[in-house]
Amino acid sequence: MKLLIINTNIFCLTPQGTAGYAGIEYLCAKLAAGLAGRGHTVTLVSPEGSDVGVENIEYIYTGLREDEEKSWARYRGRLEQGEWEVILDESWQRWAMMSSVGRDPQLPIVNHFHSHFSVYQAQPSVRYPMWVGISRGHADELTRTWGVACKYIYNGIDTDFYRSNGQPRGGRYLALGRWTPEKGFLEMSLLAKRLKVGLDLYGDQEIIGSVAYMQRALQEADGIFVRAYGGVSREKTVELYSKAHGLLHLHRWDEPMGLVPIEAMACGCVPIAMKRGGPAETIVNGVTGFLVDSDEEAAELIKRDAVKEISPEAMRKHVEQNFGLKTFVDTWEGLLLSVAAGERW
């Protein structure tokens, strides 16, 4: 299979995904490396300096965080000449679809989407938009909104990388994400201070939805119950998952999937998450973590120290069986091969 993968241009790719913590780019790097390792011919659009550690990948370099229309111009000619059997678009603005509008047959572009569909005013004006979401609920939402078919494939993680390093667990909870209203950092800070439990917040402070929200959340970090930090590397996240008492993931939106609870479970860190969006599908309530409908339900679990009721072995097995990197690449390989053979939706 001859494949073009269009990455975002937000972060450079590395063999571990990215230098920092970035979900979309991590998965793009792992999928490109995995498919190239299986003998497929992969061309990867990514910022200059990217290298996923596999020799037989061709790179089309973009500028770091340049406008995506400018990035499109770098590969547009080859795209419109029909060079690739399948195109997997992971970008935000979907400029590749402009090369398919009015074209018959249309280009075999698969649109893999990781966020909320409200960022788009309408679907691309093509007969087969070929959307792929990252959870069942995520795909169902697009179908309800636009009335088009949408497949889904759960994201995966490298379970050899994400495993407990064996250090003793401390008494402080962990929250990991971005300082945006959807992630609920402010609300979790207020909850921790009310319950007088330790909470360490780690999150990117550059790509955020509201400066005012971030500043308000940072003000609640008193250095005693709540401590605030910036973004961290993937290596650091393993250390954090390994020593945290548990993970608080009290998101305020229908998160499409959420890699953080999965990474935490793989490292033996019990998640307490809102029962909405992806975590409602990836966490088995009472077996591999806890799902709650409110902060008050989370508070009751914290008060009784419920995280001690969950088996680290059960969490690890659950992730390996359902969200491992091999399963992720296997599933994507099957779908992309079906597109190369002519499937459309």
C-alpha positions in Angstrom: 0.0 0.0 0.0 1.3 3.5 -0.9 0.1 5.8 1.8 0.3 9.6 2.5 -0.2 10.6 6.2 -0.8 14.3 6.8 0.2 15.2 10.3 -0.6 18.4 12.1 2.2 21.0 12.0 2.0 21.8 15.7 4.8 19.5 17.0 7.8 17.7 15.4 7.6 13.9 15.5 10.1 11.7 17.2 10.5 7.9 17.7 8.6 8.4 21.0 5.9 10.5 19.3 6.9 14.0 20.2 9.4 15.7 22.4 6.6 16.8 24.8 3.1 15.5 25.4 0.8 15.7 22.4 -1.8 13.0 21.7 -2.6 13.4 17.9 1.1 13.7 17.0 2.1 10.7 19.2 -0.4 8.5 17.4 0.5 9.8 14.0 4.2 9.0 14.6 3.4 5.5 15.9 1.1 4.7 13.1 3.5 5.9 10.4 6.3 3.9 12.0 4.2 0.8 12.4 2.9 0.7 8.9 6.3 1.4 7.4 7.7 -1.4 9.5 5.2 -3.8 7.9 6.4 -3.0 4.4 4.0 -0.3 3.3 5.3 2.7 1.4 4.7 5.7 3.7 5.1 9.4 3.0 4.6 11.6 6.0 3.8 15.3 6.0 5.2 16.8 9.2 7.2 19.8 10.5 10.9 20.0 9.5 13.1 18.0 11.9 10.6 15.2 12.3 12.0 11.7 12.4 10.0 8.7 13.7 13.0 6.4 13.7 12.1 4.2 10.7 14.4 4.5 7.7 12.0 3.8 4.8 9.7 6.8 5.4 9.7 9.8 3.0 9.1 13.1 4.7 7.5 16.2 3.2 8.5 18.9 5.6 6.4 21.8 6.6 7.2 24.8 8.7 6.5 24.4 12.4 3.0 25.8 13.1 2.8 27.3 9.7 -0.6 28.0 8.2 -2.1 24.6 7.0 -3.0 26.0 3.6 0.7 26.7 3.0 1.5 23.1 4.1 -1.1 21.8 1.6 0.8 23.6 -1.2 3.9 21.5 -0.4 2.2 18.2 -1.4 -0.8 19.4 -3.4 0.7 18.7 -6.8 1.5 15.1 -6.0 -1.8 14.6 -4.3 -3.8 15.7 -7.3 -1.8 13.6 -9.6 -3.1 10.5 -7.7 0.3 9.3 -6.4 -1.0 7.6 -3.3 -3.5 4.8 -3.0 -4.7 6.1 0.4 -4.4 9.5 2.1 -4.9 9.7 5.9 -5.5 13.2 7.0 -4.8 14.0 10.6 -4.6 17.8 10.2 -7.0 20.4 11.6 -8.2 22.4 8.6 -8.5 19.5 6.0 -7.1 21.4 3.1 -6.4 18.1 1.3 -10.2 17.7 0.8 -10.1 20.8 -1.4 -8.2 18.7 -3.9 -11.1 16.3 -4.0 -14.0 18.7 -4.3 -15.6 18.3 -7.7 -13.4 15.5 -8.6 -14.8 12.1 -9.9 -13.7 9.8 -8.7 -12.7 11.7 -5.5 -9.3 11.2 -3.9 -9.2 8.3 -1.4 -8.9 10.6 1.7 -9.7 9.2 5.1 -10.4 11.9 7.7 -9.3 10.9 11.1 -10.6 13.3 13.7 -9.6 13.6 17.4 -11.7 16.5 18.7 -15.2 17.8 18.7 -16.9 18.2 15.4 -18.2 21.7 16.3 -14.9 23.1 15.1 -16.3 22.7 11.6 -19.3 24.6 10.3 -20.2 21.8 7.8 -18.8 18.6 6.4 -16.6 18.6 3.3 -18.7 18.8 0.1 -17.6 15.5 -1.3 -19.7 12.3 -1.8 -17.6 10.2 0.5 -16.1 12.2 3.4 -14.8 9.0 5.1 -14.7 10.2 8.7 -13.1 8.0 11.4 -13.6 9.0 15.0 -11.8 7.7 18.1 -14.6 6.2 20.1 -18.1 4.8 19.5 -19.7 7.9 21.0 -17.5 10.2 19.0 -18.5 8.5 15.7 -22.2 8.5 16.7 -22.1 12.2 17.4 -20.9 13.0 13.9 -23.6 10.8 12.4 -26.3 12.5 14.4 -24.9 15.9 13.5 -24.3 15.6 9.8 -26.2 12.4 8.9 -23.2 10.7 7.4 -21.5 7.4 8.1 -18.5 7.5 10.5 -16.3 4.6 11.6 -14.2 4.6 14.7 -10.9 3.1 15.9 -9.8 3.5 19.5 -6.4 5.1 19.9 -3.6 3.0 21.2 -0.5 3.3 23.4 2.9 1.6 23.6 2.4 -0.6 26.6 6.1 -1.5 26.7 6.7 2.2 27.3 3.8 2.8 29.6 4.3 0.6 32.6 4.9 1.2 36.2 8.5 1.8 37.1 8.0 0.1 40.5 8.4 3.1 42.8 6.2 3.3 45.9 3.0 5.3 45.5 2.6 8.5 47.3 -0.4 10.2 48.8 -1.1 12.8 46.1 -3.5 12.6 43.2 -2.4 13.5 39.7 -4.2 15.5 36.9 -2.6 15.7 33.5 -3.8 17.6 30.4 -4.0 21.2 29.3 -5.0 24.3 31.2 -8.3 24.6 29.3 -11.9 24.8 30.7 -12.8 21.4 29.2 -10.1 19.6 31.3 -11.5 20.9 34.6 -8.3 21.9 36.3 -9.9 24.7 38.2 -12.8 22.6 39.5 -10.4 19.7 40.5 -8.3 22.3 42.4 -11.3 23.5 44.3 -12.3 19.9 45.1 -8.9 18.9 46.4 -8.6 22.0 48.6 -12.1 21.3 50.0 -11.2 17.7 50.8 -7.7 18.6 52.0 -6.0 16.1 49.7 -2.9 16.6 47.6 -3.3 17.2 43.9 -0.5 17.8 41.4 -1.6 19.4 38.1 0.6 19.1 35.0 -0.5 20.7 31.8 0.6 22.6 28.7 0.2 26.3 29.2 0.8 27.4 25.6 -2.1 25.8 23.6 -5.1 26.8 25.8 -8.7 27.9 25.2 -8.9 30.6 27.9 -6.1 32.6 29.5 -8.5 33.9 32.1 -9.5 30.3 33.1 -5.8 29.2 33.3 -5.0 32.2 35.4 -7.9 31.5 37.7 -6.9 27.8 38.1 -3.3 28.7 38.7 -4.4 31.1 41.5 -5.9 28.1 43.4 -2.5 26.4 43.5 -1.5 27.0 47.1 1.7 24.8 47.0 0.3 22.7 49.8 -2.9 20.9 48.7 -2.6 22.0 45.0 0.6 22.3 43.1 0.7 23.5 39.5 3.3 22.6 36.8 3.7 23.1 33.1 3.9 20.5 30.4 6.1 17.4 30.7 7.7 14.8 28.5 6.3 11.4 28.0 9.1 9.9 30.1 8.1 12.2 33.0 4.5 11.1 32.7 5.5 7.5 33.3 7.2 8.6 36.5 4.1 10.6 37.5 1.7 7.8 36.8 3.9 5.3 38.7 4.0 7.3 42.0 0.6 9.0 42.0 -2.0 7.9 44.5 -4.6 8.0 41.7 -5.6 10.0 38.6 -8.3 12.7 38.7 -9.8 13.1 35.2 -12.9 15.2 35.8 -13.3 16.6 32.3 -16.2 19.0 31.5 -16.9 17.9 28.0 -17.7 14.8 25.9 -14.0 14.0 25.4 -13.7 12.0 22.2 -11.5 9.4 23.9 -8.8 10.5 26.2 -5.4 8.8 26.3 -4.5 9.9 29.8 -6.7 7.5 31.7 -5.4 4.6 29.4 -1.8 5.5 30.0 -2.5 5.8 33.8 -4.2 2.3 33.9 -1.2 0.8 32.0 1.0 2.2 34.8 -1.1 1.0 37.6 -2.6 4.4 38.4 -6.3 4.2 39.1 -8.4 6.8 37.2 -11.5 8.6 38.6 -13.2 10.1 35.6 -16.4 11.6 34.5 -18.8 9.2 32.9 -19.0 11.0 29.6 -17.2 10.8 26.3 -14.4 8.3 25.7 -13.6 7.5 29.3 -17.1 6.0 29.7 -16.0 3.4 27.0 -12.4 2.9 28.0 -12.8 2.5 31.8 -14.6 -0.5 33.3 -16.3 1.1 36.3 -15.3 -0.6 39.6 -12.8 -2.9 37.8 -10.2 -0.7 36.1 -11.1 2.6 37.6 -14.2 4.7 38.5 -16.7 6.6 36.5 -18.7 9.4 38.2 -21.5 11.8 37.2 -20.4 14.7 39.4 -17.6 16.1 41.5 -19.6 15.1 44.5 -19.4 11.4 43.5 -15.7 11.8 42.9 -15.4 13.3 46.4 -17.1 10.3 48.0 -14.6 8.0 46.2 -11.7 10.1 47.4 -13.0 10.1 51.0 -13.2 6.3 51.1 -9.9 6.0 49.3 -11.6 3.8 46.7 -8.5 3.7 44.4 -7.1 0.9 46.8 -10.0 -1.3 45.7 -8.7 -1.6 42.1 -6.2 -4.3 41.0 -3.2 -2.9 39.0 -3.1 -6.2 37.2 -6.7 -5.9 36.0 -6.0 -2.4 34.6 -2.8 -3.5 32.9 -4.6 -6.5 31.2 -7.5 -4.4 30.1 -5.2 -1.9 28.4 -3.0 -4.5 26.8 -6.0 -6.4 25.3 -7.9 -3.3 24.1 -5.7 -0.3 23.6 -2.2 -1.6 22.8 -0.2 -0.3 19.9 -0.3 -3.5 18.0 -4.1 -3.6 18.1 -4.2 0.1 17.0 -1.9 -0.5 14.0 -3.6 -3.8 13.1 -7.0 -2.1 12.9 -5.8 0.9 11.0 -3.9 -1.3 8.5 -7.1 -3.3 7.8 -9.2 -0.1 7.3 -6.6 1.6 5.0 -6.2 -1.5 2.9 -9.9 -1.7 2.4 -9.9 1.9 1.2 -7.0 1.1 -1.2 -9.2 -1.8 -2.5 -12.1 0.6 -3.2 -14.2 0.8 0.0 -15.9 4.2 0.5 -18.4 5.5 3.1 
